[in-house]
Each structure stands twice: as C-alpha cells, then as structure tokens.
Amino acid sequence: MVVKRGLDDKIFDTINLIIMLIVLLIVLYPLYFVVIASISDPYEVVRGNVVFTPRGFTLEAYQHVLRNNDVWTGYRNTIFYTVTGTALSLFLTLTSAYALSKKKLPGRFFLNWVFLFIMYFNGGLIPTFLLVRSLGLVNHLLTLSILGAFSVWNFIVTRTFFQTSIPEEICESAEIDGAGPLRTFVTIVLPLSTAIIAVMTLFYAVAQWNSFFNALIYISNRDLFPLQLVLRNILIGGQTALSTISESADASEIEAAARLAHIAQVMRYSLIIIASLPLLIAYTFVQKHFIRGIMIGSLKG
C-alpha cells in the first residue's frame, strides 16, 4: 500500500532539510577555514581577509612546520605515546571487561560499583601529581602512556558488548573441551569482538593523540613534548613576537618580526591538518565497525 504524503509532510521535510543543511555548514565551515587559512598569505589571515576563499596562495606555513625540528620530535613522541598507550588501554579494558561480564565471578557486584565510583570521584590534581612524582614518572617516557590508560566508560561499553554479543554457551563449550579461561578469551572471544576492539582502539587512540593536559602537568623536558605541546609553544611564541614588535626601533627588524609572528599564527592551521591526518586515515579503516560496535555496546545487559 502506497501512503500519499500530504502538504504538511512536505513542509516538514523541507524545513528539516534546511535545518540539517545549516547544521552541516556550521560544522564544515571551521574545517574548510583551517584548510584555506593554511595555504593563504599570513598577512591576509591575520588581517581577517580570508573568509571563503584563499588569499595569496602560499605554502610558507607548511615549509616552516616541516623545517621545525620540534614538530618532528613532537610527532615522534605522539606516535609513541599513542601506540603504547592504546595497546596498554586495550589490554586493561578488554581483560577487565571480559572478567566482569561473567555473572559467576565472585565479588562482581562490588567490583562494578568500585569502577563506577572512581568514574565520578578521584583524588584530585595535587595528590595525583604527588603520587606520580613519588613513582618517578615525572618527565618519563612512559608517563603519558600510563596515565589515563583506563577509561571506566569504555570499560562499561566493552563489558556490555561481551554480555550481549558473546553467547555464554560458546565459552562453556570451550571449557568442556578443556580450554582454560585465558585460551577461551584469546582464541574464541577476541576473534568475535573485532567490532568493539576497533571502536575502543579508535577511542583510546584519539584520546592519546590529543592528550594535552597530562603532558602540560607532568612533562617539562622538551625532548618528551607531544605534538600538542609543540603547537602550544609555537602559538605562544607567535603571540610573544607580536607583543615585542613595538619595542624594536629598526624598521627592518620590525618587518621581520611581524612576518615571523604572522607566520607563527598561520602555522597553527597547517599543524592542525598535519596532526589530524593520521587519525583521519585510521578512521577509514575502522568506520565499518564503528556504528555496529557502539550500538551493540550501548545495549543494556
């Protein structure tokens, strides 16, 4: 049976389409602006002349970024933090979620409440810093990989996935055949959990890649700076150069300082693109699992 759409339905669809297009433009324009600003003349960007199209096409900002050794050091450190931190996070989340998804686990109810409690309450910044310092993790290569390696929310989503998507009968059959809990988890459960593993990998990798606050608090050695701190230092350097221009009496020095300051302002746009590319590439490989893993993991067990 074909249902005829009335005038009210058409009006609703039109208004809904207009609203969605407006929302789409609001979301896409900042991304578009970052791209056109990164390839525009620094003076035009600083003066606010770049709005819809590039002005004075140049790749000068990218050239300065690629020649900056701190950027490459930050890139190397961020890749290391992301790979090691994500691997550690997946290990902790998958193993704990699988164990606490078993209804026969002694103390399961209490442990779940402990995890829920620490999701909302923690010791605070100063006690945490004192603890990290006492463990010798300040300015340590593994500091950012260890801190924040476990997310209670991701644990809850993963646990729910195991409860709703992995039949208990499969694990019981493996135990009857002589497989222990570890072998059951590695050879049976993990191959059936590619969707949630892909989602958790993306979640943890994005969090590690964008990590800024922990690095700002616990890392002061420039050789260990992640890319986010390098970007911050470049922005601060550009603002400092702008504030000190008026103190110079020589016209050539004023012009050179102004040029460097403007380039530093535009470099942030090129850095955003360079820093985001790995995540955009990684997302293309996990997007087919993303929605399925989120929907399954969000079901109530």
C-alpha positions in Angstrom: 0.0 0.0 0.0 1.4 3.4 -1.0 0.8 6.2 1.5 0.4 9.6 0.0 2.4 12.3 1.5 0.4 15.4 2.3 1.3 19.1 2.2 2.3 19.0 6.0 4.7 16.2 5.4 6.4 18.0 2.5 6.7 21.2 4.6 8.2 19.3 7.4 10.7 17.6 5.2 11.7 20.9 3.6 12.2 22.6 7.0 14.1 19.6 8.3 16.3 19.6 5.2 17.1 23.3 5.6 17.9 22.9 9.3 20.2 20.0 8.6 22.0 21.9 5.8 22.5 24.8 8.2 24.0 22.5 10.8 26.2 20.9 8.2 27.5 24.2 7.1 28.2 25.2 10.7 30.2 22.0 11.3 32.1 22.0 7.9 33.0 25.7 7.7 35.6 25.6 10.5 37.3 22.7 8.9 37.2 24.5 5.5 38.6 27.6 7.0 41.5 25.7 8.5 42.4 24.4 5.1 42.2 27.7 3.2 43.9 29.7 6.0 46.8 27.2 6.0 47.5 28.0 2.3 46.9 31.7 2.4 49.3 34.6 2.9 49.9 35.1 6.6 49.2 38.9 6.4 45.8 38.2 4.8 44.9 35.7 7.5 45.9 37.9 10.4 44.0 40.9 9.0 40.9 38.7 8.7 40.6 38.9 4.9 40.4 35.1 4.5 36.8 34.2 4.8 35.6 32.0 2.0 38.5 31.6 -0.4 42.3 31.6 0.0 44.1 34.9 -0.4 47.6 35.0 -1.7 48.2 31.2 -2.2 51.4 30.1 -0.4 52.8 27.0 1.3 55.1 29.0 3.5 53.4 27.9 6.7 53.9 24.2 5.8 57.5 24.9 4.9 58.2 26.4 8.3 56.4 23.5 10.0 58.4 20.9 8.1 61.6 22.7 8.9 60.9 22.9 12.6 62.7 20.1 14.4 60.4 20.4 17.5 57.5 19.4 15.3 59.1 16.2 14.1 60.2 15.4 17.7 56.6 16.0 18.9 55.3 13.9 16.1 57.6 11.0 17.0 56.7 11.3 20.7 53.0 11.5 20.0 53.1 8.4 17.8 55.0 6.5 20.6 52.5 7.7 23.2 49.6 6.7 21.1 50.8 3.3 20.1 52.0 2.2 23.6 49.1 3.9 25.4 46.4 2.4 23.1 47.9 -1.0 23.5 48.0 -0.8 27.3 44.5 0.6 27.4 43.1 -2.1 25.2 44.8 -4.8 27.3 43.4 -3.4 30.6 39.9 -2.7 29.2 39.3 -5.9 27.3 40.6 -8.2 30.1 38.8 -6.4 32.9 35.5 -6.1 30.9 35.6 -9.8 30.0 36.2 -10.9 33.6 33.4 -8.7 35.0 31.0 -9.7 32.3 30.9 -13.2 33.9 28.0 -13.5 36.3 29.7 -16.2 38.2 32.7 -14.1 39.1 32.9 -13.7 42.9 32.6 -10.1 44.1 31.4 -9.0 40.7 28.8 -6.6 42.0 31.2 -4.9 44.4 33.9 -4.5 41.8 31.4 -3.0 39.3 30.4 -0.4 41.9 34.1 0.3 42.6 34.7 1.1 39.0 31.5 3.2 38.9 32.6 5.2 41.9 36.1 6.0 40.5 34.4 7.1 37.3 33.0 10.1 39.2 35.4 10.7 42.1 39.2 10.8 42.2 42.0 12.0 44.4 42.4 15.4 42.8 45.2 17.0 40.8 47.7 17.7 43.7 47.5 14.2 45.3 47.8 12.7 41.8 50.8 14.8 41.0 52.5 13.8 44.3 51.8 10.1 43.6 53.1 10.4 40.0 56.2 12.2 41.3 56.8 9.6 44.1 56.7 6.9 41.4 59.3 8.6 39.4 57.0 9.1 36.4 57.5 12.9 36.0 59.4 13.5 32.7 59.4 9.8 32.0 59.0 8.3 28.5 56.0 6.2 29.7 54.2 8.8 31.7 51.6 9.7 29.1 51.1 6.1 28.1 50.3 5.0 31.7 48.3 8.0 32.9 44.7 7.8 31.7 45.3 4.3 30.3 41.9 3.1 31.7 38.5 4.6 30.9 35.6 3.4 33.1 33.1 4.5 30.4 34.9 2.4 27.7 35.1 -0.5 30.2 31.3 -0.3 30.7 30.6 -0.3 27.0 33.0 -3.2 26.4 31.6 -5.2 29.3 28.1 -4.7 27.9 29.3 -5.9 24.5 30.6 -9.1 26.0 27.4 -9.7 27.9 25.1 -9.1 24.9 27.1 -10.3 21.9 29.2 -13.3 23.1 26.9 -16.3 23.9 27.9 -17.8 27.3 27.3 -21.3 25.7 30.3 -20.8 23.5 32.6 -20.2 26.5 31.0 -23.1 28.4 31.6 -25.4 25.4 35.2 -24.4 25.2 35.7 -25.1 28.9 34.1 -28.6 28.5 36.6 -29.2 25.7 39.4 -28.4 28.1 40.2 -24.8 27.3 41.1 -22.6 30.2 39.7 -19.0 30.7 42.8 -17.4 29.1 42.7 -19.7 26.0 38.9 -19.2 25.7 39.4 -15.4 25.8 42.3 -15.3 23.3 41.1 -17.9 20.7 37.3 -17.5 20.9 36.2 -14.3 22.5 38.7 -11.8 20.8 38.1 -13.0 17.2 34.3 -12.5 17.8 34.9 -9.0 19.2 36.5 -7.2 16.3 33.8 -4.5 16.3 34.3 -3.4 19.9 38.1 -3.7 19.6 38.0 -1.4 16.6 35.8 1.1 18.4 38.0 1.1 21.6 41.1 1.4 19.5 39.7 4.5 17.9 38.6 6.0 21.2 41.8 5.4 23.0 44.0 6.4 20.0 42.1 9.7 19.6 42.4 10.4 23.4 46.1 9.7 23.4 46.8 11.6 20.2 45.0 14.7 21.5 46.4 14.4 25.1 47.4 17.8 26.3 46.7 18.4 30.0 48.7 15.5 31.4 51.7 16.5 29.2 51.4 20.1 30.4 51.4 18.9 34.1 53.9 16.1 34.1 56.3 16.8 31.1 58.8 19.7 31.2 61.5 18.1 29.1 61.3 19.4 25.6 62.6 16.2 24.1 59.5 14.4 25.5 56.9 17.0 24.4 54.0 15.6 22.4 52.8 17.4 19.3 50.1 19.3 21.2 52.6 21.0 23.5 54.8 21.8 20.5 51.7 23.5 18.9 51.1 25.4 22.1 54.7 26.7 22.2 54.5 27.8 18.6 51.4 29.8 19.3 52.8 31.4 22.5 56.0 32.2 20.5 53.9 34.0 17.8 52.0 36.0 20.4 55.2 37.0 22.2 56.8 38.1 18.9 53.7 40.3 18.2 53.9 41.9 21.6 57.6 42.8 21.3 57.4 44.3 17.8 56.8 47.8 19.1 59.9 47.6 21.3 62.2 47.4 18.2 63.4 50.7 16.7 64.7 49.3 13.5 62.2 49.2 10.6 63.7 46.0 9.1 63.6 44.3 12.4 60.0 45.3 12.9 59.1 43.9 9.5 61.0 40.7 10.0 59.5 40.2 13.5 56.0 40.9 12.2 56.4 38.4 9.4 57.6 35.7 11.7 54.8 36.4 14.1 52.2 36.2 11.4 53.6 33.0 10.0 53.5 31.5 13.5 49.9 32.4 13.7 49.1 30.7 10.4 51.3 27.7 11.3 48.7 26.5 13.7 46.3 25.8 10.8 48.9 23.8 9.0 49.7 22.0 12.2 46.1 21.1 12.7 45.9 19.5 9.3 49.3 17.7 9.7 48.3 16.5 13.2 44.8 15.3 12.1 45.8 13.3 9.0 46.9 10.1 10.8 43.5 9.9 12.7 41.6 10.6 9.5 43.4 7.8 7.7 42.9 5.4 10.7 39.2 6.2 10.8 38.7 5.0 7.2 39.8 1.5 8.3 37.5 1.2 11.4 34.4 3.1 10.3 32.7 -0.1 9.2 32.9 -1.4 12.7 32.3 1.9 14.5 28.5 2.2 14.4 27.9 -1.5 15.0 30.3 -1.6 17.9 28.7 1.5 19.5 25.1 0.3 19.1 25.9 -3.2 20.5 27.9 -1.9 23.3 25.2 0.6 24.3 22.5 -2.1 24.8 21.5 -2.8 28.4 22.8 -6.2 29.6 
